[in-house]
């Protein structure tokens, strides 16, 4: 137990070491300046390994297989084509990232044939540099209508009527422009294609998700010893960004301290860290666009009996959700099981606080939050390849909140964790 507490107190030791170094006495002859220059510490995370070395992205062959799967689903669901704006859907199928602006840039995947792209004319060369699947690109000049060009491209693909799937994250003005240009087309959500493709992860996707989780666990372990008295949540978040960067990725942990931890997504208020305060850190990174999402809740210094009691209840609730994640069972069972543990302890009921004010989990993949929510009412049966978080927060308004979040994936044998859950309030990593 002492070893666990010592780990959580290391931040105080780091701060004290810095203070001793800064207060070292000099002889007044310049030797103090020389000593300071020689004693300038290395960056906190300079010694961390680059965990992205040798990590390959999704292959072109897998992107092509995804397009083929989408075309099968289009045929099954009566779609003539799907339209994908510059969102994670575009990358999923084509392997190309493109930023959003007021100018349309998109891809069209027809039920038969190759993917085609549309972009502002001056962006066409830049887009062509990034294409790895397909080779058809059409551009529109600034005074021209991109919506008319979309309709023209569809006609060139032999599509002049029928159902066109629109990616669910497509901005309204783009869909509305296409609809006004071609009111005879039946524009519908592409979810029966896109969601059905993405909710079941491939072996390579699972490997990338696993690596993202491994990196974030290492970032947690590297940065927690550098937490010091007097820090605010934004200071700890910056530490987490530096730790992730040291490991070779972009990532961060949103941090809520003290009473602010009782609000699941924080507050504009940033308390100063004091001894005995809760620190709730939630976030992750991306590995070739695949996300991790992990939450650890610790106490800076000695914890109270109440903090430990609620923390242990949270752990039991998370374990119950995992146990309920059985093949063929509806996804809602995860939420029902976790929430029941919390309700049986006298919290809630339902979403009332003190208690669990939100769903127990969300799907995860290219987006940190995507299809496959562990929420009451989701009757979809669990099947191999589904990935989702289990994070039954216990929020006690005016006092503190505890959240333990790890993501899991379904296999032929049942659920597996991407990251091993915390062991105890003063042992946040266990055997990770």
TAKAWO-V448705 format. One record per residue. N is the residue number from 1. SS is DSSP state (H for helix, E for strand, - for the rest). BURIAL is + if it has 24 or more other ideal C-beta (glycine too) atoms within 12 Angstrom, else -. D_FIRST is the distance of its C-alpha to the first C-alpha in Angstrom with 1 decimal. Layout:
<<N;SS;BURIAL;D_FIRST> <N;SS;BURIAL;D_FIRST>>
This chain:
<<1;-;-;0.0> <2;H;-;3.8> <3;H;-;5.4> <4;H;+;5.2> <5;H;-;6.4> <6;H;-;8.6> <7;H;+;10.1> <8;H;+;11.2> <9;H;+;12.5> <10;H;+;14.4> <11;H;+;17.3> <12;H;+;17.9> <13;H;-;18.1> <14;H;+;20.5> <15;H;-;22.6> <16;H;-;22.8> <17;H;-;23.9> <18;H;-;26.6> <19;H;-;27.7> <20;H;-;28.1> <21;H;-;30.1> <22;H;-;32.3> <23;-;-;33.1> <24;-;-;34.1> <25;-;-;37.6> <26;-;-;40.6> <27;-;-;44.0> <28;-;-;46.1> <29;-;-;48.1> <30;-;-;46.3> <31;H;-;43.7> <32;H;-;41.1> <33;H;-;42.2> <34;H;-;42.1> <35;H;-;38.6> <36;H;-;37.4> <37;H;-;39.1> <38;H;-;37.6> <39;-;-;34.1> <40;-;-;34.3> <41;-;-;31.0> <42;-;-;31.2> <43;-;-;30.3> <44;-;+;26.6> <45;-;+;27.0> <46;-;-;29.9> <47;-;-;28.1> <48;-;+;27.0> <49;-;-;29.1> <50;-;-;31.8> <51;-;+;30.6> <52;-;+;34.1> <53;-;-;35.9> <54;-;-;37.9> <55;-;+;37.0> <56;-;-;40.3> <57;-;+;41.3> <58;-;+;43.0> <59;-;-;46.3> <60;H;-;49.8> <61;H;-;50.4> <62;H;+;47.6> <63;H;+;48.9> <64;H;-;52.4> <65;H;-;51.0> <66;H;+;49.5> <67;H;+;52.9> <68;H;+;54.5> <69;H;+;52.1> <70;H;+;52.8> <71;H;+;56.5> <72;H;-;56.1> <73;H;+;54.4> <74;H;+;57.1> <75;H;-;59.8> <76;H;-;58.0> <77;H;+;57.6> <78;-;-;61.0> <79;E;+;59.9> <80;E;+;62.4> <81;E;+;59.8> <82;E;+;56.6> <83;E;+;56.3> <84;E;+;53.1> <85;E;+;52.5> <86;-;+;50.2> <87;-;+;46.9> <88;H;+;44.3> <89;H;+;46.9> <90;H;+;49.2> <91;H;+;46.7> <92;H;+;45.7> <93;H;+;49.3> <94;H;+;50.8> <95;-;+;48.0> <96;-;+;49.2> <97;-;-;47.4> <98;-;+;49.7> <99;-;-;49.1> <100;-;-;50.6> <101;-;-;53.3> <102;-;-;56.4> <103;-;+;58.2> <104;-;+;57.9> <105;-;+;56.3> <106;E;+;55.7> <107;E;+;56.2> <108;E;+;58.3> <109;E;+;57.6> <110;E;+;60.6> <111;-;+;60.7> <112;-;-;62.8> <113;-;-;62.9> <114;-;+;60.7> <115;-;+;58.5> <116;E;+;60.3> <117;E;+;59.1> <118;E;+;60.4> <119;E;+;59.8> <120;E;+;61.7> <121;H;-;64.4> <122;H;-;63.1> <123;H;+;59.7> <124;H;+;61.1> <125;H;-;60.9> <126;H;-;57.3> <127;H;+;56.5> <128;H;-;58.4> <129;H;-;56.3> <130;H;+;53.2> <131;-;+;54.8> <132;-;+;53.6> <133;-;+;55.0> <134;-;+;58.6> <135;-;-;61.0> <136;E;+;62.9> <137;E;+;62.5> <138;E;+;64.7> <139;E;+;64.7> <140;E;+;66.0> <141;-;-;67.6> <142;-;-;66.5> <143;-;-;69.6> <144;-;-;69.2> <145;-;-;67.3> <146;H;+;64.3> <147;H;+;64.7> <148;H;-;68.2> <149;H;+;66.9> <150;H;+;64.3> <151;H;+;67.1> <152;H;-;69.3> <153;H;+;66.6> <154;H;+;66.2> <155;H;-;69.9> <156;H;-;70.0> <157;-;+;67.4> <158;-;-;69.9> <159;-;+;67.9> <160;-;-;70.2> <161;-;-;68.8> <162;E;+;66.0> <163;E;+;62.3> <164;E;+;60.3> <165;E;+;56.5> <166;E;+;54.8> <167;-;+;51.2> <168;-;+;49.2> <169;-;+;47.9> <170;-;+;51.5> <171;-;-;52.5> <172;H;-;55.1> <173;H;-;57.9> <174;H;+;58.0> <175;H;+;58.3> <176;H;-;60.8> <177;H;+;62.9> <178;H;+;63.2> <179;H;-;64.1> <180;H;-;66.8> <181;H;+;68.2> <182;-;+;68.3> <183;-;-;68.3> <184;-;-;69.4> <185;E;+;66.1> <186;E;-;63.6> <187;E;+;60.3> <188;E;+;57.3> <189;E;+;53.5> <190;-;+;52.6> <191;H;+;49.5> <192;H;+;51.1> <193;H;+;51.1> <194;H;+;48.3> <195;H;+;45.6> <196;H;+;46.5> <197;H;+;46.3> <198;H;+;43.0> <199;-;+;40.9> <200;-;+;40.9> <201;-;+;39.2> <202;-;+;40.6> <203;H;-;38.7> <204;H;+;38.9> <205;H;+;37.7> <206;H;+;34.6> <207;H;+;34.0> <208;H;+;34.3> <209;H;+;32.0> <210;H;+;29.4> <211;H;+;29.7> <212;H;+;29.5> <213;H;+;26.2> <214;H;+;24.9> <215;H;+;26.0> <216;H;+;24.4> <217;H;+;21.0> <218;H;+;21.5> <219;H;+;22.8> <220;H;+;19.7> <221;H;+;17.5> <222;H;+;20.2> <223;H;+;20.8> <224;H;+;17.6> <225;-;+;17.0> <226;-;+;20.5> <227;-;+;20.1> <228;-;+;21.1> <229;-;+;22.0> <230;-;-;25.5> <231;-;+;25.5> <232;-;+;27.0> <233;H;+;26.6> <234;H;+;29.4> <235;H;+;27.9> <236;H;+;24.7> <237;H;+;27.2> <238;H;-;29.1> <239;H;+;26.1> <240;H;+;25.6> <241;H;+;29.3> <242;H;+;29.2> <243;H;+;26.3> <244;H;+;28.2> <245;H;+;31.3> <246;H;+;29.8> <247;-;+;29.1> <248;-;+;32.7> <249;-;+;32.9> <250;-;+;33.5> <251;E;+;30.6> <252;E;+;28.8> <253;E;+;26.1> <254;E;+;27.5> <255;E;+;25.1> <256;E;+;25.0> <257;E;+;23.4> <258;H;+;23.0> <259;H;+;25.9> <260;H;+;27.4> <261;H;+;24.7> <262;H;+;26.5> <263;-;+;29.4> <264;-;+;28.8> <265;-;-;30.7> <266;-;+;30.1> <267;-;-;32.7> <268;-;-;34.9> <269;-;-;33.0> <270;-;-;30.3> <271;-;+;28.1> <272;-;-;26.8> <273;-;+;23.0> <274;-;-;21.6> <275;-;-;18.3> <276;-;-;16.6> <277;-;+;18.8> <278;E;+;18.4> <279;E;+;19.2> <280;E;+;20.8> <281;E;+;22.0> <282;E;+;24.6> <283;E;+;27.0> <284;E;+;27.8> <285;E;+;30.5> <286;E;+;33.7> <287;E;+;34.5> <288;-;+;38.3> <289;-;+;38.3> <290;E;+;35.6> <291;E;+;32.8> <292;-;+;29.0> <293;-;+;27.4> <294;E;+;23.6> <295;E;+;21.7> <296;E;+;18.1> <297;E;+;17.0> <298;E;+;14.3> <299;E;+;14.1> <300;-;+;14.9> <301;-;+;12.8> <302;-;-;11.5> <303;-;+;12.4> <304;-;-;14.7> <305;H;-;14.8> <306;H;-;17.7> <307;H;+;16.1> <308;H;+;13.4> <309;H;-;16.2> <310;H;+;18.4> <311;H;+;15.9> <312;H;+;15.4> <313;H;+;19.2> <314;H;+;19.8> <315;H;+;17.8> <316;H;+;20.0> <317;H;+;23.0> <318;H;+;22.5> <319;H;+;22.1> <320;H;+;25.2> <321;H;+;27.2> <322;H;+;26.4> <323;H;-;27.4> <324;H;+;30.6> <325;-;+;31.6> <326;-;+;34.0> <327;-;-;37.1> <328;-;-;40.1> <329;-;+;38.3> <330;E;+;39.1> <331;-;+;36.6> <332;H;+;36.5> <333;H;+;34.6> <334;H;+;31.4> <335;H;+;31.9> <336;H;+;33.1> <337;H;+;30.1> <338;H;+;27.4> <339;H;+;29.4> <340;H;+;30.0> <341;H;+;26.3> <342;H;+;26.2> <343;H;+;29.6> <344;H;-;28.8> <345;-;+;26.0> <346;-;-;28.8> <347;-;+;28.9> <348;-;+;31.9> <349;-;-;34.1> <350;-;-;35.1> <351;-;-;34.4> <352;-;-;34.2> <353;-;+;31.4> <354;-;+;29.1> <355;E;+;28.4> <356;-;+;28.9> <357;-;+;31.9> <358;-;+;32.6> <359;-;+;32.9> <360;-;+;29.8> <361;E;+;30.7> <362;E;+;33.3> <363;E;+;34.9> <364;-;+;34.1> <365;-;+;36.1> <366;-;+;38.4> <367;-;+;37.6> <368;-;+;34.1> <369;-;+;35.6> <370;E;+;38.4> <371;E;+;39.8> <372;E;+;37.9> <373;E;+;36.1> <374;E;+;33.9> <375;-;+;35.8> <376;-;+;37.8> <377;-;-;41.3> <378;-;+;40.6> <379;-;-;42.2> <380;-;+;42.2> <381;E;-;41.0> <382;-;+;38.1> <383;-;+;39.2> <384;-;+;38.1> <385;-;+;37.6> <386;-;+;36.5> <387;E;+;33.5> <388;E;+;31.7> <389;E;+;28.5> <390;E;+;26.5> <391;-;+;25.2> <392;-;+;25.6> <393;-;+;24.8> <394;E;+;24.3> <395;E;+;26.2> <396;E;+;26.5> <397;-;-;29.3> <398;-;-;29.1> <399;-;-;25.3> <400;E;+;23.2> <401;E;+;22.9> <402;E;+;20.3> <403;-;+;21.5> <404;-;+;19.9> <405;E;+;22.7> <406;E;+;23.3> <407;E;+;26.8> <408;E;+;28.1> <409;E;+;31.4> <410;E;+;33.6> <411;E;-;34.7> <412;-;-;37.3> <413;-;-;34.5> <414;E;-;32.7> <415;E;+;30.0> <416;E;+;27.7> <417;E;+;25.1> <418;-;+;25.8> <419;-;+;22.1> <420;-;+;19.3> <421;-;+;17.7> <422;-;+;14.3> <423;-;-;11.6> <424;E;+;9.7> <425;-;+;10.4> <426;-;+;7.7> <427;E;+;8.5> <428;-;+;12.3> <429;-;+;13.6> <430;-;-;12.3> <431;-;-;15.1> <432;-;+;17.5>>
